[in-house]
């Protein structure tokens, strides 16, 4: 079970808390601006967040386990997410709640109990599991960038 609130920082560096319990379930997306798989997974998480099975039915929360707010802000300019992203403030919370692997997607019931957890980018098998869980179709991973 997750705590009622998680200590975080906004991308502007302000300390705040994200409630993880309430009247609607939460969809958590854990990412890092240095995670190549997170960048490749971008189209999937945006499609998931905007889908009618999610939008309005879940409170969407992005969490970065990378502490560099400037790097995160720059990353979100290139990969804007349709939900607010926070920096997990406590390294203890990162390890205690297994938020150190990116990307990671989880649904949390109104009572704070994790109801689904998917670790990794939405490769074929994982993407299929998420599509089945929500009754939707996702676009798949972006290709691996090639150098010049």
Secondary structure, 3 states (H helix, E strand, C coil): CCCCEEEEECCCCCEEEEECCCCCEEEEEEECCCCHHHHHCHHHHHHHHHCCCCECCEEEEEEECCCCHHHHHHHHHHCCCCCCEEEECCHHHHHHCCCCCCCEEEEECCCCCEEEEEECCCCHHHHHHHHHHHCCCCCCCCCCCCCC
